Amino acid sequence: MTDVHVVAVCGSLRAESRTRLALERVLEAARAAGASTELLDLREYELPIFDADRDRADAGDAERLTDRLGEADAIVLGSPTYHGSYSSPLKTALDYSGFDEFRGKTVGLLAVSGGAFPVAALEHMRSVCRALNAWVIPHEAAVANANAAFEDGAFVDPELEERVATLGRRAVQYATIEPDPDSFESDQNVGAEGK
Ligand SMILES: Cc1cc2nc3c(=O)[nH]c(=O)nc-3n(C[C@H](O)[C@H](O)[C@H](O)COP(=O)(O)O)c2cc1C
């Protein structure tokens, strides 16, 4: 066992979500590498669309969510591709979060798409992580053509499964990496302080 705790956030609310399946594989690999893990299933959190005027006390389960993220040594963000980007449930979860949850933290990225190109969602999540001064694992996992990628809940292609599992191992391996100094973008993100 390590002391590393890996938390994954699933940006799909769908009962049959392929993103959730892939994240479960990521976390399985993280546990095999000695970490404790938690999958944050946003269906279990009441999160109103983010309104910066709303008091946190009136923001449903936002605090419960950020508490969980705060406990993580490494976070894995997983999202379906929606219109060439990541999903609105994940965006809402991220908007309730800020530097307290992400600054200096190791983050892994996974995106799933119905078509052949989940890459833009990965790029957009990477951009958010940079604004929050997180350290993003270079290895990314992209599950394209999602309907054909799984059979009975398991990966069809062992190479793709290995790529997804590697993300979980890397999250454990790099959970305590010393991140670079603050980037220009993070200084400019005045909204992320003290959220
Ligand atoms: C609103 C919406 C927009 C979508 N946009 C895209 C898209 O731009 N490109 C793509 O390849 N798939 C797109 N899809 C398909 C999803 O990425 C695909 O169904 C994926 O498996 C959903 O993830 P999930 O199984 O975790 O729910 C879209 C699906 C929805 C519901």
The ligand as an SDF file (V2000), in Angstrom:
LIG
                    3D

 31 33  0  0  0  0  0  0  0  0999 V2000
  -24.9260   16.3720  -26.3330 C   0  0  0  0  0  0  0  0  0  0  0  0
  -23.9930   15.3720  -26.9600 C   0  0  0  0  0  0  0  0  0  0  0  0
  -22.9860   15.8140  -27.7850 C   0  0  0  0  0  0  0  0  0  0  0  0
  -22.0820   14.9150  -28.3570 C   0  0  0  0  0  0  0  0  0  0  0  0
  -21.0840   15.3940  -29.1370 N   0  0  0  0  0  0  0  0  0  0  0  0
  -20.1760   14.5400  -29.6620 C   0  0  0  0  0  0  0  0  0  0  0  0
  -19.0960   15.0230  -30.4460 C   0  0  0  0  0  0  0  0  0  0  0  0
  -18.9370   16.2180  -30.6810 O   0  0  0  0  0  0  0  0  0  0  0  0
  -18.2110   14.1180  -30.9430 N   0  0  0  0  0  0  0  0  0  0  0  0
  -18.3330   12.7770  -30.7040 C   0  0  0  0  0  0  0  0  0  0  0  0
  -17.4980   12.0050  -31.1670 O   0  0  0  0  0  0  0  0  0  0  0  0
  -19.3550   12.2810  -29.9410 N   0  0  0  0  0  0  0  0  0  0  0  0
  -20.2640   13.1250  -29.4160 C   0  0  0  0  0  0  0  0  0  0  0  0
  -21.2810   12.6520  -28.6310 N   0  0  0  0  0  0  0  0  0  0  0  0
  -21.3280   11.2190  -28.3310 C   0  0  0  0  0  0  0  0  0  0  0  0
  -20.7120   10.9060  -26.9590 C   0  0  0  0  0  0  0  0  0  0  0  0
  -19.3840   11.4000  -26.8660 O   0  0  0  0  0  0  0  0  0  0  0  0
  -20.7000    9.3910  -26.7300 C   0  0  0  0  0  0  0  0  0  0  0  0
  -22.0270    8.9130  -26.7690 O   0  0  0  0  0  0  0  0  0  0  0  0
  -20.0570    8.9990  -25.3980 C   0  0  0  0  0  0  0  0  0  0  0  0
  -20.0280    7.6050  -25.3020 O   0  0  0  0  0  0  0  0  0  0  0  0
  -20.8410    9.5090  -24.2280 C   0  0  0  0  0  0  0  0  0  0  0  0
  -20.1410    9.1830  -23.0470 O   0  0  0  0  0  0  0  0  0  0  0  0
  -20.8050    8.2670  -21.9460 P   0  0  0  0  0  0  0  0  0  0  0  0
  -20.9860    6.9090  -22.5600 O   0  0  0  0  0  0  0  0  0  0  0  0
  -19.8200    8.2600  -20.8360 O   0  0  0  0  0  0  0  0  0  0  0  0
  -22.1030    8.8870  -21.5450 O   0  0  0  0  0  0  0  0  0  0  0  0
  -22.1940   13.5290  -28.0860 C   0  0  0  0  0  0  0  0  0  0  0  0
  -23.2350   13.0860  -27.2410 C   0  0  0  0  0  0  0  0  0  0  0  0
  -24.1180   13.9940  -26.6890 C   0  0  0  0  0  0  0  0  0  0  0  0
  -25.2130   13.4880  -25.7630 C   0  0  0  0  0  0  0  0  0  0  0  0
  1  2  1  0
  2  3  1  0
  2 30  2  0
  3  4  2  0
  4  5  1  0
  4 28  1  0
  5  6  2  0
  6  7  1  0
  6 13  1  0
  7  8  2  0
  7  9  1  0
  9 10  1  0
 10 11  2  0
 10 12  1  0
 12 13  2  0
 13 14  1  0
 14 15  1  0
 14 28  1  0
 15 16  1  0
 16 17  1  0
 16 18  1  0
 18 19  1  0
 18 20  1  0
 20 21  1  0
 20 22  1  0
 22 23  1  0
 23 24  1  0
 24 25  2  0
 24 26  1  0
 24 27  1  0
 28 29  2  0
 29 30  1  0
 30 31  1  0
M  END
$$$$
